[in-house]
């Protein structure tokens, strides 16, 4: 008798969040890498203080753990289901990733690369075996993602004890991070795994109510304002300073990034309509992080008004408090659902599109014309690649390979 399969759970609000994060990453890269001389656009300083690309990737890790959890953790752990799981993960990641690699390396020939670079990227070993190719720097996170997919097999095996396992493994990782002084890439990977396992943990918490199409969007504005406040304060530097840790800033994820975990945890919990016993304490902790940093700045009489980053950090924190109690419903994440459907392709295609178009157009255009033409061309190229890859190519590959199961 065939074992009953758990049908994948689709949530358009989570897809909308994924789409929002992918869009934030793309816009952030456009601004921070000064593509098409973006630093010359009006109010550039304001827009650059709205970026949170790194934090968006941390949310991606949480989302990934959550989605894997709700789709697989209740499915029986056996050989057939493991093979199906691995096949689905391969189909989801690799075809679009391979196209991105062809583009990234194909237009990078004049810069030079080795066979080791190609092999390393083909097997998701960027940042471990080789450095991520500079024509597509966002690809670093996919090597982490693949490792988390493989590590999930062990967590999946624990079954009903999975929540305890996630907490136990998380504590062991934190202990290791505090006592180890080497293996920077391993530390970075482990810190990211805490975010991923937090998402997996959320998938096993209880649902509080039937999800509706609308949410208190004003609360989410407050939550993202907290992220921006922590980002602009650069609060993540506090942990190494307080614990007297030596931090290698070349690592993709640092121990201070754990300060984002409470607020990211809350965002996923509320969008997925889930809760735990101590959720209010976690909310207090999330708001305490920037509040404590602001307290230190005031206590030690730092000249806040003379540092634009501290001004924005303070402003975002005050804004987060002001809008938190306001109840205005708006289905933002649902409206971004379609963007979420192509978010993975958007994530892996936007950077090479910006990179190569910037290199080529900068030889022929300048000023406002470079910005207008370059940005427009990048949006069109990235959009066409994303829609074609996600909605045409990948479904056909999935239909062909899964039907062979």
Residue pairs with C-beta under 8 A, 6 or more apart in sequence:
3 76
3 78
3 81
5 75
5 81
6 71
6 72
6 74
6 75
8 71
9 67
9 70
9 71
11 211
11 271
11 272
12 333
12 334
12 337
12 340
13 211
13 215
13 271
13 272
13 333
13 334
13 337
14 63
14 66
14 67
14 271
14 272
14 333
14 340
15 333
15 336
15 337
15 340
15 341
15 343
16 332
16 333
16 334
16 335
16 336
16 337
16 339
16 340
17 59
17 63
17 267
17 268
17 271
17 333
17 336
17 340
18 60
18 63
18 340
18 343
19 336
19 337
19 338
19 339
19 340
19 341
19 342
19 343
19 346
20 332
20 333
20 336
20 339
20 340
21 56
21 57
21 59
21 60
21 63
21 343
22 56
22 339
22 340
22 343
22 344
22 346
22 347
23 336
23 339
23 346
24 51
24 52
24 53
24 56
25 53
25 56
25 57
25 138
25 347
25 350
26 346
26 347
26 350
26 351
26 354
26 382
27 47
27 51
28 51
28 52
28 53
28 56
29 35
29 53
29 137
29 138
29 350
29 351
29 354
30 36
30 38
30 354
30 375
30 378
31 38
31 39
31 44
31 47
31 48
31 51
32 48
32 51
32 53
33 354
35 354
35 355
35 358
35 374
35 378
36 354
36 357
36 358
36 361
36 362
36 370
36 371
36 374
36 375
36 378
37 366
37 367
37 370
37 371
38 44
38 371
40 367
40 371
41 47
41 371
45 308
49 228
49 232
49 308
49 309
49 312
50 228
52 224
52 227
52 228
52 231
54 231
54 257
55 227
55 231
55 260
55 264
57 141
58 192
58 195
58 253
58 257
58 260
58 261
58 264
59 264
59 267
59 268
60 141
61 141
61 144
61 145
61 148
61 192
61 195
61 196
61 199
62 195
62 196
62 198
62 199
62 202
62 264
62 265
62 268
63 199
63 268
64 145
64 148
64 196
64 199
65 148
65 195
65 196
65 197
65 198
65 199
65 200
65 201
65 202
65 203
66 199
66 200
66 202
66 203
66 268
66 272
67 199
67 203
68 149
68 152
68 199
68 200
68 203
69 199
69 200
69 201
69 202
69 203
69 204
70 203
72 81
72 85
72 152
72 156
73 156
73 159
73 162
73 200
73 203
73 204
75 81
77 156
77 157
77 159
82 153
82 156
84 405
85 153
87 401
87 402
87 405
88 398
88 402
89 149
91 394
91 397
91 398
91 401
91 402
92 344
92 394
93 142
93 145
93 146
93 344
95 389
95 393
95 394
95 397
96 344
96 345
96 348
96 389
96 390
96 393
96 394
97 139
97 142
97 348
99 385
99 389
99 393
100 136
100 139
100 348
100 349
100 352
101 121
101 122
101 136
103 136
103 349
103 352
103 385
104 133
104 135
104 136
104 139
104 352
105 113
105 117
105 118
105 121
105 133
105 135
107 135
107 352
107 356
108 133
108 135
111 134
111 135
113 133
116 129
116 130
117 130
117 131
117 133
119 125
119 129
120 126
120 128
120 129
120 130
121 130
121 132
121 133
121 139
123 129
124 142
124 143
124 146
124 147
125 143
126 132
126 133
126 139
126 140
126 142
126 143
127 140
127 143
127 144
127 185
127 188
127 252
128 143
128 185
132 139
132 140
133 139
134 355
135 351
135 352
135 355
135 356
136 348
136 351
136 352
136 355
137 351
138 347
138 348
138 350
138 351
139 348
140 252
141 252
142 348
144 188
144 189
144 192
144 252
147 189
147 193
148 192
148 193
148 196
151 193
152 200
155 162
155 165
155 166
155 169
155 197
155 200
156 162
158 165
162 200
162 204
163 201
163 204
166 197
166 198
166 200
166 201
167 201
169 193
169 197
170 194
170 197
170 198
173 190
173 191
173 193
173 194
174 194
176 190
177 187
177 190
177 191
177 255
178 243
178 245
180 187
181 246
184 248
184 250
184 251
185 251
187 251
187 255
188 251
188 252
188 253
188 254
189 253
191 253
191 254
191 255
191 257
191 258
192 252
192 253
194 258
194 261
195 261
195 264
198 261
198 264
198 265
198 268
199 268
202 265
202 268
202 269
202 272
202 274
205 269
205 274
205 275
205 276
206 274
206 275
206 276
207 272
207 273
207 274
208 273
208 274
208 275
209 273
210 273
211 272
211 273
213 331
213 334
214 329
214 330
214 331
214 334
215 270
215 271
215 329
215 330
215 331
215 332
215 333
216 327
216 328
216 329
217 328
217 329
217 330
217 331
217 332
218 323
218 324
218 326
218 327
218 328
219 270
219 324
220 267
220 270
220 271
220 332
221 323
222 319
222 320
222 321
222 323
222 324
223 263
223 266
223 267
223 286
223 320
224 267
225 316
225 317
225 319
225 320
225 323
226 263
226 286
226 287
226 289
226 290
226 316
226 317
226 320
227 260
227 263
227 264
228 312
228 313
228 316
229 290
229 313
229 314
229 316
229 317
229 320
230 236
230 259
230 260
230 263
230 289
230 290
230 293
230 313
231 313
232 309
232 310
232 312
232 313
232 316
233 290
233 293
233 294
233 297
233 309
233 310
233 313
234 309
235 256
235 259
235 289
235 290
235 293
236 254
236 256
236 257
236 259
236 260
237 247
237 256
238 256
238 259
238 293
238 296
239 245
239 255
239 256
239 258
239 259
240 246
240 247
240 254
240 255
240 256
245 255
247 254
247 255
247 256
259 289
262 282
262 283
262 285
262 286
262 289
263 286
263 289
265 282
265 286
266 279
266 282
266 283
266 286
269 275
269 276
269 279
271 333
276 282
287 320
287 321
290 313
290 316
290 317
290 320
291 317
293 313
294 313
294 314
294 317
296 302
297 304
297 310
298 304
302 310
304 310
304 311
304 314
305 311
339 346
341 390
341 391
342 386
342 387
342 389
342 390
342 391
344 390
345 385
345 386
345 387
345 389
345 390
346 382
346 386
349 381
349 382
349 385
349 386
349 389
350 378
350 382
353 378
353 381
353 382
353 385
354 378
357 374
357 377
357 378
357 381
358 374
361 370
361 373
361 374
361 377
362 370
365 373
365 374
